[in-house]
Amino acid sequence: MKFFVDTADTAEIKSLAASGLLDGVTTNPSLIAKSGRKILEVVAEICGIVEGPVSAEVAAMDYDGMMREAAVLRKIAANVAVKLPLTPDGLRACKALSGEGVMTNVTLCFSAPQALLAAKAGATFVSPFIGRLDDIGQDGVELIADIMTIYRNYPALKTEVLAASVRHPVHLLAVAKLGAHVATLPPAVLRMLYQHPLTDKGLAAFMADWAKTGQTIA
């Protein structure tokens, strides 16, 4: 499974990238707004930090506007994935861009039929939102299961399932078991993956025993 981090905070991205854990980055207008910086500047910096796909989202809602903005975004770096909404115009733009060899990420997916449309439009990634479905009493993980089943039925579909709105490690474990290709995680959730009380307890015991030996290694 590939790990993307869902943030526009370049300091966080640099820190996580240094661990070797990151395969890519996702951003959106809300994350860019939170950064307080200009989108082109932020995306360019992120593309210089990670080699994998960096999703940068269009703001236009009409096809022509999306294509104009995509033309700007795709020029930033070769690893930009143009992020598009799952709307008729978004899918049309996805089809056009994918036909030109541009990476695309179709976002705000909340149903399996929507994911099938994104795949037929040639999306590189489709982003089903797990946590937001959970928020309204639906099962976000079940959506991932449905999409994976459908995609496996049709090997010609090459779109990767990018599980988004991942709120905690349990979400990650569930979608990994289902074979989701990618998960995009907030920095805090990604760091939770390291944590286990028995790891902490074991390290404390080892270090206490080592201290008793009075030895050093270097």
Secondary structure, DSSP 4 states (H G I P E B T S, - for coil): -EEEEE---HHHHHHHHTTT--SEEE--HHHHHHHTS-HHHHHHHHHHH-SS-EEEE----SHHHHHHHHHHHHTT-TTEEEEEESSHHHHHHHHHHHHTT--EEEEEE-SHHHHHHHHHTT-SEEEEBHHHHHHTTS-HHHHHHHHHHHHHH-TT--PEEEEBS--SHHHHHHHHHHT-SEEEE-HHHHHHTT--HHHHHHHHHHHHHHHHHT----
